[in-house]
Amino acid sequence: MTKRPCPICKKPRTEEFTPFCSSRCRDRDLAQWFNDGYAVPGPPAAPEDIATED
């Protein structure tokens, strides 16, 4: 298995924070999700459509 670097800063990963190197990079990644820095591809969903899926 090849060792991949941390996806945020490219430093070597640590087992404790895999796939990141530290809690700082892990928290930066989480903040990206919370602040709409990442997105799942596809058309936007209307709130009405989401409510009727149940």
DADAHU-V136475 format. One record per residue. N is the residue number from 1. RES is the residue in one letter. NEAR is the number of other ideal C-beta (glycine too) atoms within 10 Angstrom. Layout:
N/RES/NEAR  N/RES/NEAR
This chain:
1/M/3  2/T/3  3/K/6  4/R/11  5/P/13  6/C/19  7/P/12  8/I/17  9/C/12  10/K/10  11/K/12  12/P/9  13/R/17  14/T/14  15/E/5  16/E/10  17/F/15  18/T/11  19/P/14  20/F/21  21/C/20  22/S/16  23/S/11  24/R/12  25/C/20  26/R/17  27/D/13  28/R/14  29/D/16  30/L/10  31/A/10  32/Q/12  33/W/10  34/F/8  35/N/8  36/D/7  37/G/10  38/Y/9  39/A/8  40/V/4  41/P/4  42/G/6  43/P/5  44/P/6  45/A/9  46/A/9  47/P/7  48/E/7  49/D/9  50/I/9  51/A/8  52/T/8  53/E/6  54/D/4
